Amino acid sequence: MRDVRVLREVRILRDTRISRNARVLRHAWGLSVLGLSVSGLVVGVAIGLTLGR
């Protein structure tokens, strides 16, 4: 009986760690996409300025 409880606690710990990692990965992915879009915008503005001048 005690082994079952320990297994359940271990499974819960593993699930929470996996979900936390997934959340961090999703947050990092969103930040990288945001950075890519911002850098693309900056590059577009720089190209527009150099061409417009």
N, C-alpha and C positions, 0 to 999 in steps of 0.2 A: 504493500500500500504506500509505503514511504517513497519507494522508487518511482511510482507513478506520479506522485506529487512533485518530486524533483525533476522528472522529465518534463512535466507541464511547465514548471517555472523556467527551466532551461529553454523550452520552446518559446515561451512568452518573451524572455530576454532576447532571444535570437530574432524574433519577429520585430520587436521594438527597435533593435539595432539596425535591421534591414530597412525598416520604414524610415528611420532617421537618416540613414545613408541615402535613400532614394530622395528624401526631401532636400538634402544638401545638394545632391546631384542635379535635381530639377532647378534649384535656386541658381547654381553655378551655370547651368545651361541657359537659363533666362538671362543672366547677367552677360554671358558671352554673346548671346544673340543681340542684346541691347547694345553692347560695345561695338559689335560688327555693324549694326545699323547706324550708330552714331559716327563711327569712323568712315563709313561709306558716305554719309551726309557731308562730313568735313571734306573728304576727297572731292566730292561733287562740287561743293562750294569753291574749293581751291581751283579746280579745273575751270569752273565758270568764271572766276575772277581773272585767271590767266588768259582765258580765251577772250573775255570781254575787254581786256585792256589792250 
